[in-house]
Amino acid sequence: MTAALPGLPLPRTVHDADVLVIGSGAGGGTVARDLAEAGHHVTVIEEGPRVGTAELAAATPAENMRRLYRQGGLTPVFGRPTIAYGEGRCVGGTTVVNGGLLWEPPAALLNRWAAVSGVSGYRAADLSPHLRRITERLRVGPQLPDGGDRDSVLLAIGADRLGWRWQHAHRALHGCRRSNRCTTGCTTGAKQSMALTYLPQAEALGARLVAGTRALRIRHDGREVHGVLTVDEDGRRAYHRARTVFLAAGPIGTPALLQRSGIHPRLAGRELALHVNLRTVARFDEPVSALDGTIFTTQVQEFSDRGTLVMPSNLSPGSLAAAIAGHAPELVERVLGGLDRTAVYTTQVRLRGRARVTATPLGGVLLRHGMTDEDHRALRTAFHDTARLLLAAGAVELLPPVAAAAPLRDLAAVEAFCAGVGPGDWQLVSVHSMASCRMGRPDRGGVCDALGRPHGFRNLYVSDAAVLPGVTGISPQGTIMAFAHEIAARFLNGPPAV
């Protein structure tokens, strides 16, 4: 007996597919390509628009921000403090608007996940063939600073002076022209997003991609999925019948859709893991010309074991103005007037406290986080380390990520700031979330089995960041894609019956 969809009668327009993929980001694009290559009739539906490189170049960063991000990049995660969360909402998903960082998950992390989740088959030896393939297809390699990346060079100088570990970033790029538009859509086509790689390859293999179409509800009988009800941007509804559904709507969209569909509604989205970013504005006595560089060419990894990484960030007059908007007008004017000697640095911190995803009526979501006292201490420590690093790099003034905080000019001022900052004072941004429908045994809180299927389902798979067993501590795209490749491979090899 097929589960009912209260208030949502089936529309007259019906489409058939062997495999329906919901979402076109790192996870969805990966399984779409693999399954199309294996001869399956694949349809990919994507809620956001399809935007080409020429369109990205013709628009302003602000226009692209509004078009490519969900809610313009300002989805709130409520708590103390409220965190601004950004994720892509376009063909290619967040890979279109991220920094192109692609790191392999450490073997120790994968071993720890296997031990905690009770799921085997996703260790380094299992994922290494997939990671090699990803590296080749996306042309991943270290990006060295050139004459326009002085902010990266200074960060490395500071790390060397302190004896701290750093590395040139590994990025999915080909022919980067340093247009400094990474996070609002690469205007030259250099960043190897899903929109330029896996998805066109999947289409060449016969896959069909439908943009501007949102999944409303999954139709199922409690064990088997029969199809998905959708609506397009003009309000027209359709029903996509499918033998198999791969759910890759993102770590927020995936649990919300499961909740709306009555699939593990109390488990899906209960534990969303986050990385958060502290943005520190640094002023130097020498020209930095960060406007002429690109993002993330140097990454300080001295504290990576605790999930803390320090990198240069994109600098633009608009983003800088937004970062310091809470300060006194004369300070804002002085900083913007000295743009050539200013850089912005991002400190990524792995939170231990979990957030929760709750689907709301009319297709919305409510996000709440539970940042702990331990997380607050981790943020203070991470900022202290960042400030120490930037002062060693030659910074003469730092503006911490707290509204209206006084400029910091020496280590004593930094220590006084860290002693007084409260948990609700931080201005935090997050662009990495995961593990909201994590893989694991049911007795260990897992939502999905070792094949990526929500427990109890035969033909429904989760293949995005939601299925990861935990928080990565690094940029998660490589890990997401490797898991998606493995999930697709297990499907193609013939999944056992539930």
N, C-alpha and C positions, 0 to 999 in steps of 0.2 A: 504494500500500500504506500503510495507516494505521499510524503509529508505535505500538508497544506501550507499555503502561503496566505495567511489572514490578510484580507483587504487587498491582495495583489493577484487578481485573476490572470491567467496566462494570456498573453497578447496573441493576435493573429499572426504576426510576423515570427516565423520560426526559422532558425539557421541550424544546420547540422555540421558537426565536426567530429573527427576521430578524437582529437585532443583539443581542449580549450585551455588556454593559458590566460590567467587574469593578472595583468601587470606586465610591464615591458622593461623593468630595470635590470639590475645585475642578475637576479635570480630568474626572472621571467624570460629575459633575452637568452640566457644560457640554455634553459630547457627547450625553448622554442627551436633554437638552432640544432641541438642534438637530436630532437625528435623528428624534425623535418628531414634532417640528413638520413635518419633511419627509415624514411619512407612514410611517416605518419602524416595524415591530413591535419595540419595544425592551424588553429585560429588564435591570434593574440588580441585581446581587447585591452585598451589603455584609456583611462579616464581623461587624461590631459591631451593637449594638441600635439601635432607633429610639426616641428619647427626646424627648418634647414639652416645650414651655416650662413647662407646669404641673408636670411631673415634675421638671424642673431646679430650679424654685423651691421645691419641697417637700423637696428633699434638701439636705444640707450640702455645702459645697465639697469636703470630703474624700470623701464618697460619690460625688459627680459625677466627681471625679478618677479614682477607681478604676473607674467605669463607662464613662467616655468616652474614656480614654486607653489606649493599648496598654501593658500591664504597669504600669498606674498612673502612667504618665508617667516611668518610670525605666528605660528601656531603656539598657543600658550600651554605650558605644562605647569599647572597650578601647584603651589606649595610655598615653602619659605626658603628661598625667594621663588617667584615665578620665573620659569626658564623659557626663553624664546627658542622654539624648535623649528628647524627648517628641513624640508624634504622636497625632492623634485616631484612635479606633477606634469609629466610630458612624456612623449615617446622617448624611451631611453632612461626614464626615471631619474634618480639622483645622480647617475653616472654622467648626466649632461651638465650638472651644476656643482659637482664636487671638484676637489683639487687634482684628481687624476692619480692620487697616491694608491699604490698597489703593493702591499707587503704580504709575504707568505706567513701563515700562522705558525708560530713556534711549535716545535714538537712537544715541548713540555706542556704548553697550553692544551694541545689536542689530547695528550695523555691524561691530563687532569679532567678534561671534559668526559672522556671515556669512563674514568673511574667514578665520577659523580653521577653521570647519567645512566650508567649501566648498559650503554650502547657501544658496540664495537664496530670496526670497519671504517672509521673516520680519523685514523691516526695519520702521521706524516707519510708513512709508506703507502697508504691507500690513496692519499690526495696528491702525492707528488707528480704522478703522470698528468693529472688535470692541471696542476699549477704550471707545469712546463708548457702545456698547450695554451693556457691563458697568456703566459709570458710571450710566447711567439705570436699569437694572434693580435694581442694588444700592443706589441712592440715595447714591452716594459723594460726599463733600464734606468740606471742612475742618471739624474740630470745635474750637470755641473753648472755652478754659477758662471755667468759671463760678466762683462763690464757693467751691466745694468742691474746686477743682483748684489749690491753692496750690503743690503740688510742681512742677506744670508752669509756673506763673508764675515761681517762683524760678529754674527752669532757664533760662527766657528772659531773666530779669534778669542772671544770670551770663553768658550768651552776649553780651548787649548790652554789658556792662562790658568784655568782652574783645574786642569787635568781631567776634564769630563769627556765622556764618550759622545761622539757625534758621527753622523753619516750623511752622505748625499742622498737625497730622497729618491726612491724608486717610483717612477711615474709612467702611466700609459700614454705615451706621446709619440708623435712623429712629425718632425719639422716645426717645433715650437718657435714662434716668432715673438714671444714675450709681450703679448698684447695686454696682459694684466686684466683679463676678463674671465678668468677660469670659473669663478663661482656664479657668474651670470650667463654662462654659455660661451664656449670658445668660438671666437669670431673668425678663426682661420682654418678650423677643421683639424687642428693638430692633436687635440685631446681625443683619444680613441674610446669614445663613449659607446654604449650599446647601440645608440642611434646611428652610428657610423660604421659599426663592425658586425656584431652578432645578428642584429635584426635585419639589415639588408641581406646578409648571408642566408638567414632563415627564409626570407622572401624569395631569394634566388633558388632556394631548394623547394619552393612551393608553398611556404607558409603564407597565411593571410593576416594582415595587421589592420585592425579597426581602431582608429583613434577617436577621441571624444565620446567614449562609451563607458559608462560606469556600471559595475555589477551591483545589483540591489539585494539579491537573495539567492542562495544556493538551494535548489530543489532536491530533496533526498528522502529516503525512507528510514533513516537511522543507521543504515549500513552501506548503502550504495547511493551515489550521486547520479541524478538523471539529467540535470541541466542547470542553467543559470539565467535568471531574469535580469535584464539590463535596461538602461535608459540612455539615450544619446543626448547631446547638448541641446537639441531642439525639443526634448521632452518625449520623443518617440520611444516606445517600449518594444522590446523584442525578447524572444526566448531562444537561448542557445542550447540545443540538445547536444550532449557529448558523451562518449564512452568513458572518457577520463578527463578530470579537471585538475590542473596545476594552479595552485593559489599562490601568487607572488605579488600581492597588492601592497607589500611593505610591512614593516614591523608594527605599524599602527592600523593600516587598512585591512591586513589579513585577520587579526583577531576581531576587529569590529565586524567584518563580514561573517565570520564564524558565529559571533554572538547573535547577529541579526537572523542567521539561518538556523539557530537552535542547535549548533554543533559545539559541544563542550562549552556552553556559555559561561560557566562559573570558573573555568580554567583558562580559556583563551584570553590573553591580555592581562592576566592577573599579576604577572611579574615581568615588566618591561625594564630592560637594563639600559643604562645611558652612559655615554661619555659626555662631559660638559667642557666647554672652552672658556678660559679666562683670556680676555683681550687686554694687553698692556701696550700703551702708547709710549714710545721711547723717543726722546729728542737727543740729538748728537751735535757736537761742535763742528763736525765735518759734513759735507754733502753726502746724502745717502741715495737720493734719486730713486726711491722705492716705487714711484709711479712708472718707472721705465723697466722694472723687473717683472718677475713672475712669482708664483706662490711656492712655498715649501721646498726650495732647492737644498736646504740644510735642515736636518732634524737632530736635536740633542736628545740622546737616549740614555743618559746617565741614570735616570730614575724610571726606566721602562718597566722594571720588575714590579713596581707599584702602580703602573698604569699612567705615568706622567711623561708627556713628551712636549718639547718646546720647538716651535717652528715660526718662520716669518709668515705673515698673512698678506692677503691682497691689500693694497692701499689705494684708495681713491678719495677725492675730496668728500664725496657723499658719505662713504662708509666711515671715514674718520670723523666727520661732523656728527654722525649718529652716535658714534662711540663716546664722544665727549660732550654730548648735548646737555648733560646735567650740570656742567661746570659753569663758572661765572663767565659772562659774555666776554670780558677782557681776556680771560685765559683762552677761550675758544678762538678768539680773533688772533691771539699771539701764536697759537699752535698752527692754525690754518695758514697764517702768514709765513710760517717757517716750514712749509710742507716739504721742501727739498731736503731738510735735515731731520725729517721725522719718519719713523717706521712703526709698524704695528706688528706685534708678536702674539701668537696663539699658544696657550698652554692647555693641552688636553689632559683631563683628569678623569679617571675611571671611578664612577660612583659605586658604592656598595649597596646603598639604599635603592629600592626598586620603585618604579612608577607603575601606574595602573591605567589600562585603556578601557573605557566604558563607551559602548555605542549608545548614541542618543537618538531620539526621534528625528525624522526627516534627513537622515544620512549623516548626522554630525557625530563627533567623538568628544569625550571629555577626558583629559589627561591630568593625572595628579601624581606627584612624586613624593617620596618619603625620605628625603635627604636626612641622614643621621648626623649625630654629633661627630662621629668618626669621619664622615664625609667633609664636614666643615673644617675639621683639623687638617684633612688632606688638602683642602683648597688653600688654607693658610700656608701650609708647608710648600705647596706647589708654587704659590705666588712668591714666597720668600726666596725659593731657589731661582725662579725666573728673574726676579729683581737683582739678585746677586750676580747672575749670569750676564744680564744686560749692563750692569754697572762695570763689570769686568770687561765688557766689550767696548766701553767708552761712552755709554749713555750719560748725559749730564742731568737728565730729568725724566722721571717716570710718572705716568698717570695710571693708577691702578683701576681695575674694573669695578669701581664703586662710585655711584653718583656723587658729584660734588666733593670727592676726596681731594685733599691738598696734594700738590705735586711732591714727589719724593726725590731727594737729591743725594742721599747717602744711605749707607746700610743702617745707621742708627734710626733714621726716619722710617725706613722699611720695617724695622723690628717694632717700632712704636705703632705703626699702622697695623701690623699683623696682630699685635697684642690687643688692639681695640676693635677690630672689625667684627661685626656680628653675623650670624648665619643668614639673616634676611637682607644684608647689605649688598651682597654680591650681585653683579650684573652678569648673568650667565647665558650662554648660547649653547645649543646642542644641535649637531647634525648627524650624530650616530646613535641609533637605538637598535636593539636586537633582543632575541630570546623571549619574545612575548608569547610564542607557541612552541616552546623549546622541545627538542628531541630528547626523549628519555623514557625510562620505564614508568608505568603508571604509579607504582609505589614510591617513586622518587619525584613525583610531581610533573612528569613529562606529559605533554599534550600530544606529541607525535611519536610514532614508532621509528624503528631503525631505517625504514624506507621513506620517511618523511610524511607518512599518512597519519592524520588524526586518529587516535586509537579507536578501533572498531569499524573503520571505513576501509573499503576495498579499493575504490577508484578515485579517491581524493588525496592529493599530495600538496604539501607546503614546501616551497623551494626558494624562499627569500630569507632575509635576515631574521625573521621571526622564528625560524626553525633552529637557529644556532643554539647549542646547549648552554651558552653563557656569554659573558661579555669578553670581547677580544683584547681590549687594551691597545689595539692598533687600528688603523683605518681598515674597516671590515670588508671592502669590496672583494679582495682576493679570496678571503675565507668564504664569503657568500657564494661566489662563483664556483669555487672548488666543491663545496657542499652540493650546489645545484647540479654540477656535472655528475657527481657520484649518485645523487638521487635519480637523475635521468638514466644513468647507466644501470642502476638496479631495476628500474622500471623496464628498460629494454631487455634485460636478461630474464624477465619473467618473475614478477612478484609472487610470493607464495600467498595462499589464501589466508584470510584472517582467522 
